[in-house]
């Protein structure tokens, strides 16, 4: 009977029983991997399909705590009583030096639900991921896959951001149509002409919005990752920061659909989600993650204040000069 398993957003298989067992033994398929075979009603984690144990490893081999893969005893080292492969030792020790604790096992990280959208369905996966980030951020980011490709998180970021952008464009068009009706005919014609041009601009913006969202994700994630490095909390590669940012931004950005207070709610929730997310995905201290997020935010606020302060000063100076003449 053939087996199938989920790897990111791809279905792998079919596999014979022997091939399936070999992938379990190597750690490619672990207890949280979604699997399916003929006769099963739905996809399920391996630990539910085989509650008594995933599979017998090669005789005498030991499972690495960091990767979940099995290695012969001569390739295993013990740290604080836990077995790690020799290949993972350097990374583990670096993490211990930065945070004072051993890292979590990556093979226990299979989320968020969006990573399993093929089995869950597109919209259900989005809903469960948004719900997890907004209401259960600690658990959601503690189980987020730190690596596995950029396609899935970027697609989530674009899907949520584009939906929010389209709703904003509709709000804008409806508001302008209602607003111009209160003016006299002469002024209304001018406003309608401007509205047509603005409508074209908004349509063009809607078309290029996905590209802007992808570009923005890389820029923001890059700045935050550099900030995290300055605070000594970057224990994982840039991909981990990008994934964290995509899921935090995509989920919280939907709050901007709320009239009036949506923008403020989004900003506050995004900062909170990123602080929690970086702490859990990089396994660093809360202080370092908060500092890494607030430093760019603070610099942006300072730059904004300086810009508008300079603009106001220039306007006042120009007005005084005009009165002097």
Buried (B, 14 or more C-beta within 10 A) or exposed (E): EEBBBBBBBEBBBEBEEEEBBBBBBBBBBBBBBBBBBEEEEEBBBBBEBEEEEBBEBEEEBBBBBBBBBBBEEEBBBEBEEEBBBEEBBEBBBEBBEBBEEBBBBBBEBBBBBBBBBBBBEEEBBBBBBBBBBBEEBEEBBBBBBBEBBBEBBBBBBBBBBBBBBBBBBEEBBEEBEEEBEEEEEEEBEEBEEEBEEBBEEBEEEBEEBBEBBBEBBBEBBBBBBBBBEEBBBBBBEBBBBBBBBBBBBBBBBBBBBEEEEBEEBBBEBBBBBBBBBBBBBBBBBEEBBBBBBBBBBEEEEEEEEEEEEEEEEEEEEEEEEEEEE
